[in-house]
Amino acid sequence: MSDQFDSEVKVWMIVMVVASATSALAAGGLLLYIAYSAVTIKPNASRRWSTETHVHYYFLNLMISDLIASLGELLTIKWIVEAVRLQRVCDSSCLLI
């Protein structure tokens, strides 16, 4: 680890990375489950993914946005290791978050 950040900042950055990794796994797993359920749906099934209201689209949009933001936050790993400041990694992280 570089010496550009003090130890307290590094600890909180690591906490942010762990939280974003957990969020990315949860959102990605849920989106994969929804996609799998939509592909393997049987006609006239009692339980199915329905898009009768707009709430379903909002939920999917929220999950995709959370996944993108979590992936952007995972770029913080490079900040912790190399103390990246105002480089392309920083720009791409800000774009995703």
Buried (B, 14 or more C-beta within 10 A) or exposed (E): EEEEBEEEEBEEBBEBBEEBBEBBEBBBEBBEEBEEEEEEEEEEEEEEEEEEEEEEEEEBEEBEEBBBBBBBBBBBBBBBEEEBEEEEBBEEBEEBB
